[in-house]
Amino acid sequence: PEFMSFASDAVSLGADVTIQGKNLDLVAKVVYTGGAEVEVKPASATELTVTMPTAGTESGVLTLVMANGESVETKALTINATFRCCRVRMKN
């Protein structure tokens, strides 16, 4: 496969990531920086959409892995993680 671009260079956790390129129908799984893996069933040779995991990911390159084990890397993808903190109760 050949990576060409992302539909968006920044995505949120849990959102869809659309990858555009050539021969993407050969991709069996996508490995995110941070180690999360997603198995895929590409619908097209030129576009691949996968859902961003909600854990085990961080900004960086994605690795597109074919069934035969060969792989190619994308350019860096920015992942916008939502930060949740805590409630603070003030006593009078």
Secondary structure, 3 states (H helix, E strand, C coil): CEEEEECCCEEECCCEEEEEEECHHHEEEEEECCCCEEECCCCCCCEEEEECCCCCCCCECEEEEECCCCEEECCCEEEECCCCCCCCCCCC
